[in-house]
Amino acid sequence: MIDIVLISSSAERAPHIIARLEESGVAYRLSTAYGTARQLRMHTLAIRSADLLIVDDVDLSARELDGVEEALACTPNLHCMLVTPAPSAALLSAAMRVGVRHVLSWPLDGYEIAAALIHIDEKKSAGPRCAGRIVSLASCKGGSGTTLIAVNLAYSLAALRNRRVLLIDLSQQFADASLLMADKPPPMTLADLCSQIERLDAALLESCVMHVHANLDVLAGAGDPLKAAELLPAQLERVITLVRERYDAVLIDIGQSLNPLTILALDHSDAICMVVRQNLLYLHGGRRMLDIFKELGYPASKVRLVVNQYDKNAWINLTTLEQTLGAKVAHQLPRDEKQVNEALNRGIPLVTSARDSALAQGINLLADMLWPPVAEPRKGVLGRLFAARPNVPPQLKPGR
């Protein structure tokens, strides 16, 4: 159950907001008061004991967020939702800057409110968390499919295995991961977050990630090679340190670039998933990349060689590929262009749109290999007799 404080400037709009809260299906306790954003300090005690602060103000502007910023600074676990008829670009930017994750306009989007409440409720009820496992996906050449694999791995872990997952798009070019996961632009990018690195905390991170599922967030790439070039390894290191504490699984799509930034990501990774395909260009580049990994001091056990679009009838078979690269293939993903194109066109992850396909099953097996399932203790006879039914995995919905 979450505790909510609603501060509304209108006795007419407040009931509509409460109705949307009830439709969410999340258990909550509500405290309602009437006033504007400028009057938040009058409700300090109530706000400090809340999990969510909702500020409904028809005249809300970027200059009136001092009270919100103060509330978030004084209550680290507090979430904030702003409601105003037509939020301006200046207000949206100012809200993100002070750590507000949700800015809603009228008419209220019931799905967006429900998703926010579910996310807050799960964070509150989660117990102590061990440090998350980081896996980077790399390739020696463009077109290998690292982004598609990363997106579907993330969904597989989040929805089918109930892991708390973050996908970081570290691509130095056009950063496509967020486009494959939601039909709206990300609130901020990795470059935006790093530009404010001195004030990095959980609230700032929350305002920057795109929330695409109850268990899955995405930190979008810069989307601009010039902005990506400005990122510093020290900035990324602070981000990785923070996210490792907050997520069970962190995937980093580094694409095909090897530079100080991506090498830092590889250094912090528990495993590197190197994706290749069965042609001469990948053989040449893959061998060179594996040699670089050795020069960087990575043990062979840290690097997992994955063949994407595997074709058993290809001229370069697995034996030839392994002999040329000097490494064993850990996993192979079959070619399935029809299912992939359909999933891309519909904006739905392959592991849910075609969950029985060979490719989806292959991605699920890869997820189990990179993040081995936690073995549950054996139950006695009575425990097996009275065991509860297993939980049904939540259904995924594309970002809205």
Salt bridges, closest charged atoms under 4 A:
ASP3 OD1 - ARG29 NE 2.67
ASP3 OD2 - LYS124 NZ 3.54
GLU23 OE2 - ARG20 NH1 3.24
ASP51 OD2 - LYS124 NZ 2.88
ASP56 OD1 - ARG13 NE 3.09
GLU64 OE2 - ARG38 NH2 2.93
GLU70 OE1 - ARG41 NE 3.06
ASP109 OD1 - ARG400 NH1 3.72
GLU198 OE1 - ARG238 NH1 3.84
GLU206 OE1 - ARG101 NH1 2.86
GLU206 OE1 - HIS119 NE2 3.38
GLU206 OE2 - LYS123 NZ 3.18
GLU206 OE2 - ARG246 NH2 2.81
ASP217 OD1 - ARG101 NH2 3.73
ASP217 OD2 - ARG164 NH2 3.11
ASP217 OD1 - HIS211 ND1 2.82
GLU237 OE2 - HIS268 NE2 3.32
ASP248 OD1 - ARG129 NH1 2.63
ASP270 OD2 - ARG244 NH1 3.42
ASP291 OD1 - ARG287 NE 3.57
GLU295 OE2 - ARG288 NH1 3.47
GLU322 OE1 - LYS328 NZ 3.70
GLU337 OE2 - ARG335 NH1 2.97
GLU342 OE2 - ARG346 NH1 3.63
ASP368 OD1 - ARG161 NE 2.81
